[in-house]
Amino acid sequence: MTTVLDTELQAVFDQIYTAWAAGDADAFAAVYTDDATVTMPGVFHQGRDAVRASMAAGFDGPLRGSRGVDTPQDVRVAGDTAIVVSRAGIVPAGATDVPAGRDVVATWVLTKQDERWRVAAYCNTPAQRQG
């Protein structure tokens, strides 16, 4: 089942992946809250500055020319908080798809600040292989 994001939430993901495609760590991190957390296997970043620094290093290295993809699986909004669970991954430079076995299940927690949605927390884990 695929869930469609509402326009305001979709704008956050559009900004994130437009920045990713441009290799722009500043624009990427701009949608995160000052105290955002990012957790992935073996990784913990706290704060927008840490997110920016991590993405800058990635865009200068292993993420150069890649693109991120997310397909929402579940979206829940309660007041000024939204939780988006997605199937996600990184498409390497020159590839058309996420490599087999490299997709993840991601949980995004967004909060509305100053009438704008921002990422307060992001976490991912390897997706269970199908089949």
C-alpha positions as CSV (number, residue, x, y, z in Angstrom):
1,M,0.0,0.0,0.0
2,T,1.4,3.4,-0.9
3,T,0.2,6.5,0.9
4,V,0.2,9.9,-0.7
5,L,1.6,12.8,1.4
6,D,-0.3,16.0,1.7
7,T,1.1,19.0,-0.2
8,E,2.8,20.6,2.8
9,L,4.5,17.3,3.9
10,Q,5.5,16.5,0.3
11,A,7.2,19.9,0.1
12,V,9.6,18.8,2.8
13,F,10.6,15.7,0.9
14,D,10.8,17.6,-2.3
15,Q,13.2,20.1,-0.7
16,I,15.3,17.3,0.8
17,Y,15.7,15.4,-2.4
18,T,16.2,18.5,-4.6
19,A,19.0,19.5,-2.2
20,W,20.4,15.9,-2.4
21,A,20.4,16.0,-6.2
22,A,22.3,19.3,-6.1
23,G,24.7,18.0,-3.5
24,D,23.7,21.0,-1.3
25,A,24.2,20.1,2.3
26,D,23.1,23.5,3.5
27,A,19.7,23.2,1.7
28,F,19.4,19.6,2.8
29,A,19.9,20.5,6.5
30,A,17.7,23.6,6.3
31,V,14.5,21.5,6.7
32,Y,15.8,19.9,10.0
33,T,15.1,21.4,13.4
34,D,18.0,22.9,15.4
35,D,18.0,19.9,17.7
36,A,17.0,17.2,15.2
37,T,18.3,13.6,15.6
38,V,19.3,11.2,12.9
39,T,19.9,7.5,13.8
40,M,20.9,4.8,11.4
41,P,22.8,1.6,11.9
42,G,26.1,2.7,13.5
43,V,25.2,6.4,13.2
44,F,23.9,9.0,15.6
45,H,23.8,12.7,14.7
46,Q,22.3,15.4,16.9
47,G,21.4,18.8,15.6
48,R,21.1,20.5,12.3
49,D,24.8,21.3,12.1
50,A,25.7,17.6,12.5
51,V,23.2,16.7,9.8
52,R,24.8,19.3,7.5
53,A,28.3,18.2,8.2
54,S,27.5,14.6,7.6
55,M,25.7,15.3,4.3
56,A,28.5,17.7,3.2
57,A,31.0,14.9,3.7
58,G,28.8,12.4,1.9
59,F,28.2,14.7,-1.1
60,D,32.0,15.3,-1.3
61,G,32.6,11.5,-1.2
62,P,30.4,8.4,-1.4
63,L,27.1,10.2,-2.1
64,R,28.5,12.3,-4.9
65,G,26.1,12.0,-7.9
66,S,23.6,9.8,-6.0
67,R,20.0,10.4,-5.2
68,G,17.8,9.5,-2.4
69,V,14.3,8.0,-2.8
70,D,11.4,7.5,-0.4
71,T,8.0,5.9,-0.9
72,P,5.6,6.6,1.9
73,Q,4.0,3.5,3.4
74,D,2.2,5.2,6.3
75,V,1.4,8.8,7.2
76,R,-0.1,10.0,10.4
77,V,-0.6,13.6,11.5
78,A,-1.6,14.6,15.0
79,G,-1.7,18.3,15.4
80,D,1.7,19.8,14.8
81,T,3.4,16.3,14.5
82,A,3.6,14.0,11.5
83,I,5.0,10.6,11.4
84,V,5.9,9.2,8.0
85,V,7.1,5.6,7.5
86,S,8.7,5.0,4.1
87,R,10.6,2.5,2.1
88,A,13.8,4.3,1.1
89,G,17.2,4.0,-0.3
90,I,20.1,5.6,-2.2
91,V,20.4,5.2,-5.9
92,P,24.2,5.4,-6.7
93,A,25.5,7.7,-9.4
94,G,24.9,6.2,-12.8
95,A,22.3,3.7,-11.5
96,T,18.6,3.7,-12.0
97,D,17.5,1.8,-8.9
98,V,18.5,1.2,-5.3
99,P,20.8,-1.8,-5.3
100,A,19.2,-5.1,-4.3
101,G,19.3,-5.5,-0.5
102,R,20.2,-1.9,0.2
103,D,16.7,-0.5,0.8
104,V,15.6,0.6,4.2
105,V,12.5,1.3,6.2
106,A,12.7,4.9,7.5
107,T,10.7,6.7,10.1
108,W,10.5,10.5,9.8
109,V,9.1,12.6,12.7
110,L,8.2,16.1,11.5
111,T,7.0,19.0,13.5
112,K,5.4,22.2,12.5
113,Q,7.4,25.3,13.5
114,D,6.5,28.8,12.4
115,E,3.9,27.4,10.1
116,R,6.5,25.2,8.3
117,W,7.1,21.5,8.6
118,R,10.6,20.5,9.7
119,V,12.3,17.2,10.4
120,A,12.7,16.6,14.1
121,A,13.9,13.0,13.9
122,Y,14.9,10.5,11.3
123,C,15.7,6.8,11.8
124,N,16.2,3.9,9.4
125,T,16.9,0.2,9.5
126,P,17.6,-2.3,6.7
127,A,14.4,-3.5,5.1
128,Q,13.4,-7.1,5.3
129,R,14.1,-8.8,2.1
130,Q,11.1,-9.9,0.2
131,G,10.7,-13.4,-1.1
